[in-house]
Amino acid sequence: MSKQRYINTKFWDDSYIIKLDPIEKLLFLYLLTNPLTNIAGIYEITLKRIAFDTGIDQDMTLNILNRFNKDKKAYFIDSWVILSNFPKYQNHEENPKIKQGIDLIIKELPINILESIYTLSIPYLYPLNYSNSNTNTNTNTNTDIVLEKKEFIKAEIFLKHYFAEYKRLIGDNLPIYSERIILPRIDATAGLFGGYEKLKKLLKIYFNEDNKFYKENRWSLTCFLSENILNKLNS
């Protein structure tokens, strides 16, 4: 099925695009419009496919992609393209459905790509918007909201690590958690126990211990996040 993508005619007047060589303009436009794109501007594609479709040889394609990466306009990571300004061409701020679609796509990304998004600090790509219950939302600035999203994406990444370990040990029947409840709890727990890297180390211990109580609770995340269990794992 064909997909529609909105490319603003101002694309050609963009100060960055104007400075590109014709072959670079072609490649950038291809990244925006090829059949594998989605409304998030984050999709999996091989270097070979890009080169074949555009007629640009692979070495030149990679060189141009490296330039886009250096200029922070587009990233090619582990055969995934991340377009840092893509939603501005999709009118995502004017259409809540587009923003919801972007969020759903990001939630399904592999852990390494999700971590890359966090590392690259692309604000509108943070899929979560959980406000602090103690915060007066009437006084929140846009910057405050972006910072909240950036913090909670680390909790989202940790949740994916938990599901990966659970699937490895128990199987495909993954437990269901309310993200609006569990993600703030993960974030708070990470703060209490030395950060996310420490929490991931404790998670591996949790799944690898032959413990009757853990088995009875089917290695649940809520069990793991309890202060008593974490203190025991950390001892």
ZAMARGU-4260 file (C-alpha; in steps of 0.2 Angstrom, whole numbers, plus 5000, padded with zeros to 4 digits):
<rodrens>
0) 5000/5000/5000 | 5007/5017/4995 | 5010/5030/5009 | 5008/5049/5009 | 5021/5060/5015
5) 5020/5079/5016 | 5035/5088/5010 | 5034/5106/5012 | 5038/5116/4997 | 5050/5127/5008
10) 5061/5111/5008 | 5070/5118/4993 | 5073/5135/5002 | 5079/5127/5018 | 5096/5135/5023
15) 5104/5118/5025 | 5097/5110/5009 | 5102/5125/4998 | 5121/5122/5003 | 5120/5103/4998
20) 5127/5097/4981 | 5114/5090/4969 | 5118/5072/4973 | 5117/5076/4992 | 5100/5084/4989
25) 5094/5068/4980 | 5099/5057/4994 | 5091/5068/5008 | 5075/5069/4998 | 5076/5050/4996
30) 5078/5048/5015 | 5062/5058/5017 | 5051/5049/5004 | 5057/5031/5001 | 5044/5017/5003
35) 5051/5012/5020 | 5049/5028/5028 | 5036/5031/5042 | 5029/5046/5051 | 5042/5045/5064
40) 5056/5046/5052 | 5065/5031/5060 | 5065/5015/5049 | 5076/5001/5045 | 5085/5001/5028
45) 5101/4993/5021 | 5115/5004/5013 | 5113/4992/4998 | 5095/4997/4996 | 5099/5016/4997
50) 5112/5015/4984 | 5102/5004/4972 | 5087/5015/4973 | 5096/5032/4971 | 5110/5026/4959
55) 5123/5032/4970 | 5137/5020/4974 | 5138/5013/4991 | 5155/5022/4996 | 5148/5039/4990
60) 5131/5035/4999 | 5140/5031/5015 | 5151/5047/5014 | 5135/5058/5012 | 5126/5049/5026
65) 5142/5053/5037 | 5140/5071/5032 | 5122/5071/5037 | 5126/5063/5053 | 5140/5076/5057
70) 5128/5090/5053 | 5115/5082/5065 | 5102/5081/5051 | 5100/5062/5048 | 5108/5047/5056
75) 5112/5030/5049 | 5115/5018/5064 | 5115/4999/5063 | 5105/5000/5046 | 5092/5012/5054
80) 5089/5029/5048 | 5084/5043/5061 | 5079/5059/5053 | 5080/5072/5066 | 5068/5085/5059
85) 5056/5073/5050 | 5040/5077/5059 | 5041/5096/5055 | 5038/5090/5037 | 5023/5080/5044
90) 5014/5094/5053 | 5015/5084/5069 | 5012/5099/5080 | 4995/5102/5072 | 4989/5084/5071
95) 4988/5074/5087 | 4985/5058/5078 | 5002/5060/5069 | 5011/5063/5086 | 5002/5047/5093
100) 5008/5037/5078 | 5026/5043/5081 | 5025/5038/5099 | 5018/5021/5094 | 5032/5018/5082
105) 5046/5023/5094 | 5039/5012/5108 | 5042/4997/5096 | 5060/5001/5092 | 5075/4990/5097
110) 5084/4994/5112 | 5100/5000/5103 | 5090/5012/5092 | 5080/5019/5107 | 5096/5022/5117
115) 5103/5031/5101 | 5088/5043/5101 | 5091/5046/5119 | 5110/5049/5116 | 5106/5061/5102
120) 5094/5071/5112 | 5081/5074/5099 | 5067/5081/5110 | 5051/5078/5099 | 5056/5059/5098
125) 5054/5056/5116 | 5038/5045/5116 | 5032/5048/5134 | 5024/5063/5142 | 5022/5058/5161
130) 5020/5074/5171 | 5026/5074/5189 | 5010/5074/5200 | 5018/5087/5211 | 5020/5099/5197
135) 5008/5112/5193 | 5005/5109/5174 | 4999/5127/5172 | 5016/5133/5175 | 5026/5120/5165
140) 5037/5127/5151 | 5040/5117/5135 | 5058/5114/5141 | 5051/5106/5157 | 5041/5094/5147
145) 5055/5089/5136 | 5066/5086/5151 | 5052/5075/5159 | 5051/5065/5142 | 5070/5063/5141
150) 5071/5056/5159 | 5057/5044/5156 | 5064/5037/5140 | 5078/5029/5151 | 5064/5020/5161
155) 5057/5014/5144 | 5074/5007/5139 | 5075/4998/5156 | 5058/4991/5154 | 5063/4984/5137
160) 5078/4976/5145 | 5067/4968/5158 | 5056/4961/5145 | 5071/4954/5135 | 5077/4945/5151
165) 5060/4939/5155 | 5058/4932/5138 | 5075/4923/5139 | 5071/4915/5155 | 5052/4911/5154
170) 5046/4913/5137 | 5034/4924/5126 | 5020/4926/5138 | 5026/4943/5144 | 5017/4952/5159
175) 5007/4968/5156 | 5011/4983/5166 | 5003/5001/5166 | 5017/5011/5159 | 5009/5027/5167
180) 5012/5018/5184 | 5027/5008/5181 | 5039/5020/5172 | 5039/5033/5186 | 5042/5019/5198
185) 5057/5013/5188 | 5064/5030/5187 | 5062/5034/5205 | 5070/5017/5210 | 5085/5020/5198
190) 5088/5036/5207 | 5088/5027/5224 | 5099/5013/5219 | 5113/5021/5209 | 5106/5024/5192
195) 5100/5013/5177 | 5117/5004/5174 | 5117/4998/5192 | 5098/4993/5191 | 5102/4983/5175
200) 5116/4974/5184 | 5104/4970/5198 | 5091/4964/5186 | 5103/4951/5179 | 5106/4945/5196
205) 5087/4944/5200 | 5084/4933/5185 | 5099/4922/5187 | 5096/4918/5206 | 5088/4901/5210
210) 5076/4909/5222 | 5059/4901/5227 | 5051/4918/5231 | 5056/4925/5214 | 5049/4909/5205
215) 5033/4911/5215 | 5031/4929/5209 | 5036/4924/5191 | 5051/4936/5192 | 5038/4951/5191
220) 5045/4968/5189 | 5035/4975/5204 | 5043/4961/5215 | 5061/4967/5208 | 5057/4985/5211
225) 5053/4982/5230 | 5066/4990/5241 | 5069/4974/5251 | 5072/4964/5236 | 5084/4977/5229
230) 5094/4979/5245 | 5096/4960/5246 | 5102/4959/5228 | 5114/4973/5231 | 5121/4965/5247
</rodrens>
